[in-house]
Amino acid sequence: MASFQLKIFVFLAGLLVLVGEANSALHRIPIQKSPNFKRSHKNIVAERDFVQQKYSRQYTANGYPTEHLSNFDNFQYYGNISIGTPGQYFLVQFDTGSSNLWVPGSSCTSTACEDHQVFNENQSTTYVANGTTFSITYGTGSVSGYLSVDNVGFAGLTVQKQTFGEVTTEQGTNFVDAYFDGILGMGFPSLAVDGVTPTFQNMISQGLVQSPVFSFFLRDNGSVIFYGGELILGGSDPSLYSGSLTYVDVIQTAYWKFQTDYIKVGSALISTFAEAIADTGTSLIIAPQTQYSQISQLFNANSEGLFECSSTAYPDLVININGVDFRIPAKYYIIQEGYICSLAIQSIDQDFWIMGDVFLGRFYTEFDVGNQRLGFAPVNSAVSLSQVLLWRISTVLLACGIWKLRN
């Protein structure tokens, strides 16, 4: 069961940003990750299967695309938003690999809804009924419900009349222990179920952001349980990355898909001009089967990516984008458990790469909706440490405030 204390900390930290960033050109949302997440071979395999299902884009009998939710021990980034007037607060997973917003509704009687925040439409003065039914099928279950319209607030901004899904039924167990309440998709409109306009596109059309850009500063080193980085709306923060951003055009305005120049492991060339997707909903790097086979052969790894650890100096993974090398040291893509090593690079039945947190955790990423391009730059680790210190101080102060209120 998701920790109540964790939710209090996350909720209050979100409120700090909701209140404090209203007049800033950049609007920030602190994002957290599951405290139970640990990159292990077991979790790598489980997530690989989840990603395969997510990108298969299977369809149910009623024509809705199938999407999948990882279990609560898999990798998740999430943060605070509000829906309705007055605001009802939710933790949502910010996912650049999907485009819909949904949260549990108050009429949901499933076990999963009992441990999550639910939206009560009767308590919102700005709620507008839509009523269109929707259904999303997951790996071991599904959620279904209906579409609703209300105001959505985050980072000091209020999106008017946002269409979102209210979940009324959840079948299966995957969602029960998830640390987030719902999902906020940040892909392009063509990926959205029922033709719903995604939240960020409405934010742009309503003039809420200075620039049609959002960016992610992600941390995955596990040194801080609650602090996972920041989602920044309206632009980028140069203090969070080193040097300048390297831009590359999006080649498919559904997912955030772009073209690499080449990918190497050390000096071994793995692919040239391969397509890749930047996906904040994924922890791993996913390669097409042929390229994965090349990589696994370099390490004498089996089909699951396991091999005997025999060196302390494995080569960097090098991803060249628009003429610039982005290097990932082996310690981030090779996981050692005793004498056995495993690759955090896996394969699924697709002809493109998926760049999850193994890549995005190393490089600040700008998602430029207006120019349909992505920008990458190495994260500024010196600044990130001060960000963590501020996060810890604010969390302690807020926890003390809660204690005083309750005593």
C-alpha positions as CSV (number, residue, x, y, z in Angstrom):
1,M,0.0,0.0,0.0
2,A,1.3,3.5,-0.9
3,S,2.7,5.3,2.1
4,F,0.4,8.0,3.5
5,Q,3.5,9.9,4.7
6,L,5.0,9.8,1.3
7,K,1.9,11.2,-0.2
8,I,1.8,14.1,2.4
9,F,5.4,15.0,1.6
10,V,4.8,14.9,-2.2
11,F,1.5,16.8,-1.9
12,L,3.0,19.6,0.2
13,A,6.0,19.9,-1.9
14,G,3.8,20.2,-4.9
15,L,1.8,23.0,-3.2
16,L,5.0,24.9,-2.6
17,V,5.4,25.1,-6.4
18,L,1.8,25.6,-7.2
19,V,1.7,28.7,-5.0
20,G,5.3,30.0,-5.5
21,E,5.7,29.8,-9.3
22,A,2.5,31.6,-10.5
23,N,4.3,34.7,-11.7
24,S,7.5,33.1,-13.1
25,A,8.3,32.8,-16.8
26,L,9.2,29.2,-16.0
27,H,6.7,27.1,-14.1
28,R,8.1,24.2,-12.2
29,I,6.7,20.9,-10.8
30,P,8.9,18.8,-8.5
31,I,8.7,15.2,-9.6
32,Q,9.3,12.2,-7.5
33,K,10.0,8.5,-8.3
34,S,8.8,5.3,-6.6
35,P,10.9,4.8,-3.4
36,N,10.7,1.1,-4.0
37,F,12.3,1.2,-7.4
38,K,15.7,-0.6,-7.6
39,R,17.3,-1.3,-10.9
40,S,17.7,-5.1,-10.8
41,H,17.6,-7.8,-13.4
42,K,14.1,-8.8,-12.2
43,N,12.8,-5.3,-12.6
44,I,14.6,-4.9,-16.0
45,V,12.9,-7.9,-17.4
46,A,9.5,-6.8,-16.0
47,E,9.9,-3.4,-17.4
48,R,11.0,-4.7,-20.8
49,D,7.7,-6.6,-21.0
50,F,5.8,-3.5,-20.0
51,V,7.4,-1.4,-22.7
52,Q,6.7,-4.1,-25.3
53,Q,3.0,-3.9,-24.4
54,K,3.0,-0.1,-24.3
55,Y,4.4,0.2,-27.8
56,S,2.5,-2.6,-29.4
57,R,-0.5,-0.2,-29.5
58,Q,-2.9,-3.2,-29.5
59,Y,-6.6,-2.4,-29.8
60,T,-9.5,-3.7,-27.8
61,A,-12.8,-4.8,-29.3
62,N,-14.3,-1.3,-28.9
63,G,-11.5,0.3,-30.8
64,Y,-9.6,1.9,-28.0
65,P,-5.8,1.6,-28.0
66,T,-4.3,-0.7,-25.4
67,E,-1.8,1.0,-23.0
68,H,-0.1,-0.6,-20.0
69,L,0.8,0.4,-16.5
70,S,3.9,-0.8,-14.8
71,N,3.7,-2.3,-11.3
72,F,4.5,-0.1,-8.4
73,D,8.1,-1.3,-8.1
74,N,8.8,-0.4,-11.7
75,F,10.1,3.1,-12.7
76,Q,7.7,6.0,-12.3
77,Y,8.0,9.8,-12.3
78,Y,5.1,11.6,-10.9
79,G,4.1,15.0,-9.5
80,N,1.2,17.1,-8.2
81,I,-1.7,18.6,-10.1
82,S,-5.2,19.8,-9.2
83,I,-8.5,19.3,-10.9
84,G,-11.7,21.3,-10.3
85,T,-12.7,24.4,-8.4
86,P,-11.7,24.4,-5.6
87,G,-8.8,22.2,-6.6
88,Q,-8.7,18.5,-5.8
89,Y,-5.1,17.3,-5.7
90,F,-3.7,14.3,-7.5
91,L,-0.3,12.7,-8.1
92,V,0.1,11.9,-11.8
93,Q,2.7,10.2,-13.8
94,F,4.1,12.6,-16.5
95,D,4.5,10.4,-19.5
96,T,5.8,11.7,-22.9
97,G,4.9,8.3,-24.4
98,S,1.1,8.9,-24.1
99,S,-1.3,11.9,-24.5
100,N,-4.3,11.5,-22.2
101,L,-5.0,12.7,-18.7
102,W,-7.0,10.4,-16.4
103,V,-7.6,10.0,-12.7
104,P,-10.0,7.8,-10.6
105,G,-13.5,9.1,-10.1
106,S,-15.5,9.2,-6.9
107,S,-17.9,6.5,-8.2
108,C,-15.1,4.0,-8.6
109,T,-15.6,1.1,-6.2
110,S,-12.6,-1.0,-7.2
111,T,-9.9,-1.9,-4.7
112,A,-7.3,0.2,-6.5
113,C,-9.4,3.4,-6.0
114,E,-9.6,3.0,-2.3
115,D,-5.9,3.9,-1.8
116,H,-5.8,6.8,-4.2
117,Q,-7.3,10.2,-4.5
118,V,-10.5,10.3,-6.4
119,F,-12.2,13.2,-8.3
120,N,-15.6,14.2,-6.9
121,E,-17.4,16.2,-9.6
122,N,-20.1,17.3,-7.2
123,Q,-17.5,19.3,-5.3
124,S,-16.3,21.3,-8.3
125,T,-18.1,24.5,-9.4
126,T,-16.5,24.4,-12.8
127,Y,-17.2,20.7,-13.7
128,V,-18.9,20.1,-17.1
129,A,-20.2,16.7,-18.0
130,N,-19.1,15.0,-21.2
131,G,-20.2,11.4,-20.7
132,T,-18.3,9.7,-23.5
133,T,-17.2,6.3,-22.3
134,F,-13.6,5.2,-22.5
135,S,-11.7,2.0,-21.7
136,I,-7.9,1.4,-21.5
137,T,-6.6,-2.1,-21.2
138,Y,-3.5,-2.9,-19.2
139,G,-1.2,-6.0,-19.1
140,T,-3.2,-7.7,-16.3
141,G,-6.3,-5.6,-16.1
142,S,-8.1,-2.5,-17.4
143,V,-9.6,0.9,-16.4
144,S,-12.8,2.3,-17.8
145,G,-15.0,5.2,-17.2
146,Y,-16.2,8.4,-18.9
147,L,-14.8,11.7,-20.1
148,S,-15.3,14.8,-18.1
149,V,-14.4,18.5,-18.4
150,D,-12.9,20.8,-15.7
151,N,-10.1,23.1,-14.9
152,V,-6.7,21.5,-14.4
153,G,-4.0,23.4,-12.4
154,F,-0.3,22.8,-11.9
155,A,2.8,24.9,-11.4
156,G,0.7,28.0,-10.7
157,L,-1.2,27.7,-14.0
158,T,-4.9,26.8,-14.6
159,V,-5.9,25.1,-17.8
160,Q,-9.6,25.9,-18.5
161,K,-12.0,23.2,-19.7
162,Q,-9.6,20.3,-20.0
163,T,-11.1,17.0,-21.1
164,F,-9.9,14.1,-19.0
165,G,-10.9,10.6,-18.1
166,E,-12.7,9.7,-14.8
167,V,-12.0,6.0,-14.0
168,T,-15.0,4.2,-12.6
169,T,-13.8,0.6,-12.8
170,E,-10.4,-0.9,-12.4
171,Q,-9.8,-4.6,-13.0
172,G,-6.6,-6.4,-12.1
173,T,-4.0,-5.6,-9.5
174,N,-1.4,-3.4,-11.2
175,F,-2.9,-0.1,-10.2
176,V,-3.5,-1.0,-6.6
177,D,0.0,-0.3,-5.3
178,A,1.0,2.5,-7.8
179,Y,2.3,5.6,-6.0
180,F,0.5,7.9,-8.5
181,D,-3.2,8.4,-8.9
182,G,-3.4,8.8,-12.6
183,I,-1.5,9.6,-15.8
184,L,-0.9,12.9,-17.6
185,G,0.3,12.2,-21.1
186,M,2.6,14.7,-22.8
187,G,2.8,13.2,-26.3
188,F,1.3,14.8,-29.4
189,P,-2.5,15.1,-30.1
190,S,-2.5,12.3,-32.7
191,L,-1.6,9.8,-30.0
192,A,-4.6,10.8,-27.8
193,V,-7.6,8.5,-27.2
194,D,-11.0,9.9,-28.4
195,G,-9.3,12.9,-30.1
196,V,-8.9,14.7,-26.7
197,T,-6.6,17.7,-26.8
198,P,-3.7,17.0,-24.5
199,T,-3.2,19.3,-21.5
200,F,-0.1,21.0,-22.6
201,Q,-1.6,21.8,-26.1
202,N,-4.5,23.5,-24.3
203,M,-2.0,25.3,-22.1
204,I,-0.4,26.7,-25.2
205,S,-3.6,27.7,-26.9
206,Q,-4.8,29.5,-23.7
207,G,-1.6,31.6,-23.6
208,L,-0.5,30.2,-20.2
209,V,3.1,29.6,-21.1
210,Q,5.6,32.1,-22.5
211,S,6.9,29.5,-24.9
212,P,5.4,26.3,-26.3
213,V,8.1,24.2,-24.6
214,F,8.4,21.9,-21.6
215,S,11.6,20.3,-20.3
216,F,12.6,17.5,-17.9
217,F,15.5,17.5,-15.4
218,L,15.6,13.9,-14.1
219,R,17.6,12.2,-11.4
220,D,17.9,8.5,-11.1
221,N,21.0,8.0,-9.0
222,G,18.9,6.8,-6.0
223,S,20.6,9.1,-3.5
224,V,17.4,10.9,-2.6
225,I,14.2,9.0,-2.2
226,F,11.6,11.7,-2.9
227,Y,13.4,14.1,-5.2
228,G,13.3,12.9,-8.8
229,G,13.9,16.2,-10.6
230,E,11.7,18.8,-12.2
231,L,9.2,19.2,-15.0
232,I,9.5,22.8,-16.3
233,L,6.7,24.4,-18.3
234,G,7.3,27.3,-20.7
235,G,10.9,26.8,-21.5
236,S,14.3,25.5,-20.2
237,D,16.5,26.4,-17.3
238,P,20.1,26.7,-18.4
239,S,21.4,26.4,-14.9
240,L,20.3,22.8,-14.8
241,Y,22.5,21.7,-17.8
242,S,26.0,22.2,-19.0
243,G,26.9,23.9,-22.3
244,S,24.2,24.4,-24.9
245,L,21.3,22.3,-26.0
246,T,21.8,20.1,-29.1
247,Y,18.6,20.2,-31.2
248,V,17.1,17.5,-33.4
249,D,13.8,17.6,-35.3
250,V,10.9,15.3,-34.4
251,I,10.2,13.0,-37.3
252,Q,6.8,11.7,-36.1
253,T,4.4,14.0,-34.2
254,A,2.8,11.3,-32.2
255,Y,5.6,10.0,-30.0
256,W,8.6,12.3,-29.4
257,K,10.6,10.4,-32.2
258,F,13.9,11.7,-33.6
259,Q,16.8,10.3,-35.7
260,T,20.2,9.5,-34.3
261,D,23.4,9.7,-36.4
262,Y,24.9,6.6,-34.9
263,I,25.0,4.5,-31.8
264,K,28.2,2.8,-30.5
265,V,29.3,0.7,-27.6
266,G,32.9,1.8,-27.2
267,S,34.3,1.7,-30.8
268,A,31.8,-1.0,-31.9
269,L,29.3,0.6,-34.3
270,I,25.8,-0.7,-33.5
271,S,23.5,1.4,-35.8
272,T,23.5,4.4,-38.1
273,F,20.6,6.8,-38.7
274,A,18.3,4.9,-36.3
275,E,15.0,6.3,-35.1
276,A,14.5,6.8,-31.3
277,I,11.8,8.0,-28.9
278,A,12.3,10.1,-25.8
279,D,10.0,8.5,-23.2
280,T,9.8,9.7,-19.6
281,G,7.5,6.7,-18.8
282,T,10.4,4.2,-19.4
283,S,13.5,3.5,-17.3
284,L,15.4,1.4,-19.8
285,I,17.0,1.9,-23.2
286,I,15.2,-0.3,-25.6
287,A,16.9,-1.4,-28.9
288,P,15.6,-3.2,-32.0
289,Q,16.3,-7.0,-31.8
290,T,19.2,-7.0,-34.4
291,Q,21.0,-4.2,-32.6
292,Y,20.4,-5.7,-29.2
293,S,21.9,-9.0,-30.4
294,Q,25.0,-7.1,-31.5
295,I,25.3,-5.5,-28.0
296,S,24.7,-8.7,-26.1
297,Q,27.4,-10.5,-28.2
298,L,29.9,-7.8,-27.1
299,F,29.3,-8.9,-23.5
300,N,28.6,-12.6,-24.1
301,A,25.2,-11.9,-22.6
302,N,22.3,-14.4,-22.9
303,S,18.9,-13.6,-24.3
304,E,17.9,-11.9,-21.0
305,G,20.9,-9.7,-21.0
306,L,22.8,-11.6,-18.2
307,F,26.5,-12.2,-18.3
308,E,29.3,-12.9,-15.9
309,C,31.0,-9.8,-14.6
310,S,34.6,-9.9,-15.8
311,S,35.8,-6.4,-16.0
312,T,35.8,-3.1,-14.2
313,A,36.3,-1.0,-17.3
314,Y,33.4,-1.6,-19.7
315,P,33.0,0.9,-22.6
316,D,30.7,3.9,-22.8
317,L,27.5,3.7,-24.7
318,V,27.7,6.6,-27.2
319,I,24.6,8.0,-28.9
320,N,25.4,10.6,-31.6
321,I,22.6,13.2,-32.1
322,N,23.0,15.9,-34.8
323,G,26.8,15.4,-34.8
324,V,27.2,15.5,-31.0
325,D,28.2,12.4,-28.9
326,F,26.1,11.8,-25.8
327,R,28.1,9.3,-23.6
328,I,26.6,7.1,-21.0
329,P,29.2,5.4,-18.7
330,A,28.8,1.7,-18.3
331,K,27.8,2.0,-14.6
332,Y,24.4,3.4,-15.8
333,Y,23.6,0.7,-18.4
334,I,25.2,-2.3,-16.7
335,I,23.8,-3.5,-13.4
336,Q,26.0,-5.6,-11.2
337,E,24.5,-8.0,-8.7
338,G,27.3,-10.0,-7.1
339,Y,29.2,-11.8,-9.9
340,I,26.4,-11.5,-12.4
341,C,25.9,-8.4,-14.6
342,S,22.8,-7.5,-16.6
343,L,22.2,-5.0,-19.3
344,A,19.7,-2.1,-18.7
345,I,19.5,-2.2,-22.5
346,Q,16.8,-4.6,-23.7
347,S,14.9,-5.3,-26.9
348,I,11.3,-5.4,-28.0
349,D,9.6,-6.1,-31.3
350,Q,10.0,-2.6,-32.8
351,D,12.3,-1.1,-35.3
352,F,13.1,2.0,-33.3
353,W,15.1,2.7,-30.1
354,I,13.4,4.0,-26.9
355,M,15.4,6.3,-24.7
356,G,14.2,6.0,-21.2
357,D,15.8,7.2,-18.0
358,V,19.1,5.4,-18.6
359,F,19.5,8.2,-21.2
360,L,17.2,10.9,-20.0
361,G,18.6,10.8,-16.5
362,R,22.0,11.8,-17.9
363,F,20.8,14.6,-20.2
364,Y,18.5,17.5,-19.6
365,T,15.8,17.2,-22.3
366,E,13.7,20.1,-23.8
367,F,10.5,19.1,-25.6
368,D,9.8,22.0,-28.0
369,V,6.2,21.6,-29.2
370,G,6.2,24.8,-31.3
371,N,9.2,23.9,-33.4
372,Q,8.6,20.1,-33.2
373,R,12.1,19.4,-31.9
374,L,14.0,18.0,-29.0
375,G,17.0,19.5,-27.3
376,F,19.6,17.6,-25.2
377,A,22.4,18.7,-22.9
378,P,24.4,17.1,-20.0
379,V,22.8,17.7,-16.7
380,N,24.5,20.1,-14.3
381,S,25.3,17.9,-11.4
382,A,26.6,20.7,-9.2
383,V,23.3,22.5,-9.4
384,S,21.3,19.3,-8.9
385,L,22.9,18.8,-5.5
386,S,21.8,22.2,-4.3
387,Q,18.3,21.4,-5.6
388,V,18.3,18.3,-3.5
389,L,19.4,20.2,-0.4
390,L,16.5,22.7,-0.8
391,W,14.1,19.8,-1.3
392,R,15.2,18.1,1.9
393,I,14.9,21.4,3.9
394,S,11.4,22.2,2.6
395,T,10.3,18.6,3.3
396,V,11.5,18.7,6.9
397,L,9.9,22.1,7.5
398,L,6.6,21.0,6.0
399,A,6.6,17.8,8.0
400,C,7.2,19.8,11.2
401,G,4.2,22.1,10.2
402,I,2.0,19.0,9.7
403,W,3.1,17.7,13.1
404,K,2.1,20.9,14.8
405,L,-1.2,21.1,13.1
406,R,-2.1,17.5,14.2
407,N,-0.9,18.0,17.8
